[in-house]
Structures are given as structure tokens and as C-alpha cells.
Amino acid sequence: MHWTNAAAMLIMITSGWGIYDDDVVIRGLHIPHALRLGDWAAPSLNWHFAGMWLLVLNGLAYLGYGLVTGRLRERLLPIRFSDLVATVRDTLHLRISHEDLTTYNAVQKVLYVVVILAAASQVVTGLAIWKPVQFSGLVSLLGGFQGARLIHFLGMSVIVGFLLVHILLSLLVPQTLWAMLAGGPRVGPSGHGEPAPLP
């Protein structure tokens, strides 16, 4: 589900940039053609819908699996403020310890919660933009059509920021990258992860 999500997000972001560039939300901010999926708005929109179904179906499977197995609660809660401050301090001093890949530190927990909420907001604002007449009440709640577009754009920015931080952290702790490529860490008898063997 992780790599399907990654592919779907890349499709959604780059095709969204193609749609955005046809009628910019923020005056003067244009996306370079090389970063867009689709030559202009119509092909970008087709890619966006294809990516949307992939992302929604995979997202529902991920959330369903996480809720039924308790994995989301186990991995993402609790989030303690003191742990968050300590993790940020250690990260800024480049002291990132991550021996047990089956547990998330406080920053990871916050980032995952934020990106899940951002993805949910993308679905809601995307529906409002896609069907503004059918969802006129929702559009009104979001501050009108342009308001919905702006919130959608800001949600995309949060997801892009998450992806950049996610990639940077995985490069700083290479065993996490290998674990993602190899299917996760080995789980020992204690139920916790063992160091992922490097190739």
C-alpha cells in the first residue's frame, strides 16, 4: 500500500499542477511544464481522475486495515509533547536514532497524522471543486469555489512538504529506506523490529 500510495500521490500532484496552471490560484505562481503531468488542463484532469481512484481505493484499504488491526492506533498514538520536543531537538542535532523500525518517534507520528488529515481534506475539497453544483453546500462552507481551490492547493502543499521531509529522513536513516524496499523490518520474538539487513 505504501508504494501504491506513493505512485498515486505523484500522479495526483503532478496532474494537479497541470490543472492548476490552466487557471492559477495564486497570481504569478506558475508550475514549470517539466513538472506537470499532461500538456494542458484536459489531459491533466484525466490523469488526476485516474490517480484519484487509485488513491481513494488504496487509502480506504490502508485506513480499513489500520483500523481493523489496530495498527494505526498502535503506531500513531499516544503523541506526547515532551517526546515531540525531544525528537525535534535530537533531529536538529542530527542525532536520529531509529533502531526499532516498528515504532515511530513523536515527529513521525505527528507527520503521519497531519498527512492523513491533509489527504482527507483533499478528498473533501476535491469533491467540492469537481461537483460544485451538486455539493453547493460544501462549496459554500469552504468559502466558495475559489476558497475550495485555495484549500485544495494548500492541502497539496502540506502533502508535498510531507513527502520531502519523509524522503530526507529516510535518506538520513538508510535502514528505513531498505526496509521500505524489502517489505519492512523483520519482527523478532518480542514483537519489535530487528535491524533490517542491508543488501
C-alpha positions as CSV (number, residue, x, y, z in Angstrom):
1,M,0.0,0.0,0.0
2,H,2.9,2.3,0.7
3,W,4.3,2.3,-2.9
4,T,0.8,2.4,-4.4
5,N,0.2,5.5,-2.3
6,A,3.5,7.0,-3.4
7,A,2.6,6.4,-7.1
8,A,-0.9,7.7,-6.7
9,M,0.3,10.8,-4.9
10,L,2.9,11.6,-7.6
11,I,0.1,11.3,-10.3
12,M,-2.2,13.5,-8.3
13,I,0.3,16.2,-7.5
14,T,1.9,16.5,-11.0
15,S,-1.5,16.3,-12.8
16,G,-2.9,18.8,-10.3
17,W,-0.2,21.1,-11.2
18,G,-1.2,20.8,-14.8
19,I,-4.8,21.7,-13.9
20,Y,-3.7,24.5,-11.6
21,D,-1.6,26.1,-14.3
22,D,-4.6,26.5,-16.6
23,D,-6.2,28.8,-14.0
24,V,-3.8,29.8,-11.3
25,V,-5.0,30.1,-7.7
26,I,-2.1,32.4,-6.6
27,R,-1.4,35.1,-9.1
28,G,2.2,34.9,-10.5
29,L,2.8,31.3,-9.3
30,H,3.1,29.0,-12.3
31,I,4.4,25.4,-12.3
32,P,7.1,24.6,-14.9
33,H,5.9,22.5,-17.8
34,A,8.5,19.8,-17.0
35,L,6.9,19.1,-13.6
36,R,3.3,18.8,-14.9
37,L,1.6,15.6,-16.0
38,G,-0.4,16.4,-19.1
39,D,0.2,19.0,-21.7
40,W,-2.7,21.2,-20.6
41,A,-5.8,21.1,-18.3
42,A,-7.9,18.4,-20.1
43,P,-5.2,15.6,-20.2
44,S,-4.0,16.6,-16.7
45,L,-7.6,16.3,-15.5
46,N,-7.8,12.7,-17.0
47,W,-4.6,11.8,-15.1
48,H,-6.0,13.4,-12.0
49,F,-9.2,11.3,-12.0
50,A,-7.2,8.1,-12.7
51,G,-4.9,8.9,-9.8
52,M,-7.8,9.9,-7.6
53,W,-9.5,6.5,-7.9
54,L,-6.2,4.7,-7.2
55,L,-5.5,6.9,-4.2
56,V,-9.0,6.7,-2.8
57,L,-9.2,2.9,-3.1
58,N,-5.8,2.3,-1.7
59,G,-6.4,4.9,1.0
60,L,-9.6,3.2,2.1
61,A,-7.8,-0.2,2.1
62,Y,-5.0,1.4,4.2
63,L,-7.3,3.0,6.7
64,G,-9.5,-0.1,6.9
65,Y,-6.5,-2.3,7.6
66,G,-5.1,0.1,10.1
67,L,-8.4,0.5,12.0
68,V,-9.3,-3.2,12.0
69,T,-5.9,-4.4,13.1
70,G,-5.3,-1.6,15.5
71,R,-2.1,-0.7,13.6
72,L,-3.0,3.0,13.3
73,R,-3.7,3.4,17.0
74,E,-0.6,1.4,18.0
75,R,1.7,3.2,15.6
76,L,0.4,6.8,15.9
77,L,-0.8,7.2,19.5
78,P,-0.1,8.5,22.0
79,I,1.7,11.7,21.0
80,R,3.4,13.3,24.0
81,F,4.5,16.9,23.7
82,S,7.7,16.2,25.7
83,D,8.6,13.4,23.3
84,L,7.9,15.7,20.3
85,V,10.3,18.4,21.7
86,A,13.0,15.8,22.5
87,T,12.7,14.3,19.0
88,V,12.9,17.7,17.3
89,R,15.9,18.6,19.4
90,D,17.7,15.4,18.6
91,T,16.9,15.7,14.9
92,L,18.2,19.3,14.7
93,H,21.5,18.0,16.3
94,L,21.5,15.2,13.6
95,R,21.2,12.5,16.4
96,I,18.4,10.4,14.8
97,S,18.3,7.0,16.5
98,H,15.9,4.6,14.9
99,E,17.0,1.1,16.0
100,D,13.4,-0.3,16.1
101,L,11.7,0.4,12.8
102,T,8.4,-0.9,14.1
103,T,7.9,2.1,16.3
104,Y,7.6,5.7,15.3
105,N,9.1,8.7,17.1
106,A,6.9,11.6,18.0
107,V,7.7,13.6,14.9
108,Q,6.9,10.7,12.7
109,K,3.6,10.3,14.5
110,V,2.7,13.9,14.0
111,L,3.7,13.9,10.4
112,Y,1.6,10.8,9.6
113,V,-1.5,12.2,11.4
114,V,-1.1,15.5,9.5
115,V,-0.7,13.8,6.1
116,I,-3.8,11.6,6.8
117,L,-5.8,14.6,7.7
118,A,-4.4,16.5,4.6
119,A,-5.4,13.6,2.4
120,A,-8.9,13.6,3.8
121,S,-9.2,17.4,3.2
122,Q,-8.0,16.8,-0.4
123,V,-10.9,14.4,-0.9
124,V,-13.5,16.8,0.6
125,T,-12.2,19.9,-1.3
126,G,-11.7,17.9,-4.5
127,L,-15.3,16.8,-4.4
128,A,-16.3,20.5,-4.0
129,I,-14.2,21.5,-6.9
130,W,-15.3,18.6,-9.1
131,K,-19.0,18.9,-8.5
132,P,-19.6,22.5,-7.2
133,V,-23.4,22.4,-8.1
134,Q,-24.1,19.0,-6.5
135,F,-22.1,19.9,-3.5
136,S,-23.0,23.6,-3.3
137,G,-23.5,23.5,0.5
138,L,-20.0,22.1,0.9
139,V,-18.6,24.7,-1.6
140,S,-20.3,27.5,0.5
141,L,-18.9,26.1,3.7
142,L,-15.4,26.2,2.2
143,G,-15.7,29.9,1.3
144,G,-16.9,29.5,-2.3
145,F,-15.3,27.8,-5.3
146,Q,-12.1,29.8,-5.2
147,G,-11.9,29.1,-1.4
148,A,-12.2,25.4,-2.0
149,R,-9.5,25.6,-4.7
150,L,-7.2,27.5,-2.3
151,I,-7.7,25.0,0.5
152,H,-7.1,22.2,-2.0
153,F,-3.8,23.9,-3.1
154,L,-2.7,24.4,0.5
155,G,-3.5,20.7,1.3
156,M,-1.4,19.7,-1.7
157,S,1.4,21.9,-0.4
158,V,1.2,20.1,3.0
159,I,1.5,16.7,1.3
160,V,4.4,17.8,-0.9
161,G,6.1,19.1,2.3
162,F,5.5,15.7,4.0
163,L,6.9,13.8,1.1
164,L,10.1,16.0,1.1
165,V,10.6,15.5,4.8
166,H,9.8,11.8,4.5
167,I,12.4,11.3,1.8
168,L,15.0,13.4,3.6
169,L,14.5,11.4,6.9
170,S,14.7,8.1,5.0
171,L,18.0,9.2,3.5
172,L,19.3,10.2,6.9
173,V,18.4,6.8,8.3
174,P,19.2,4.4,5.4
175,Q,17.9,1.2,7.1
176,T,14.4,2.7,6.9
177,L,14.7,3.0,3.1
178,W,15.9,-0.5,2.7
179,A,13.1,-1.8,5.0
180,M,10.6,0.0,2.7
181,L,12.1,-1.6,-0.4
182,A,12.4,-5.0,1.2
183,G,9.0,-5.2,2.7
184,G,9.6,-3.9,6.2
185,P,11.8,-4.9,9.1
186,R,12.0,-8.4,10.5
187,V,9.9,-8.7,13.6
188,G,11.6,-10.5,16.4
189,P,10.1,-12.7,19.2
190,S,9.4,-9.6,21.3
191,G,7.1,-8.3,18.6
192,H,9.5,-5.4,17.9
193,G,11.7,-4.9,14.8
194,E,15.2,-6.2,14.4
195,P,17.7,-4.2,12.3
196,A,16.9,-4.6,8.6
197,P,19.8,-6.4,6.9
198,L,21.4,-4.3,4.2
199,P,22.0,-5.9,0.8
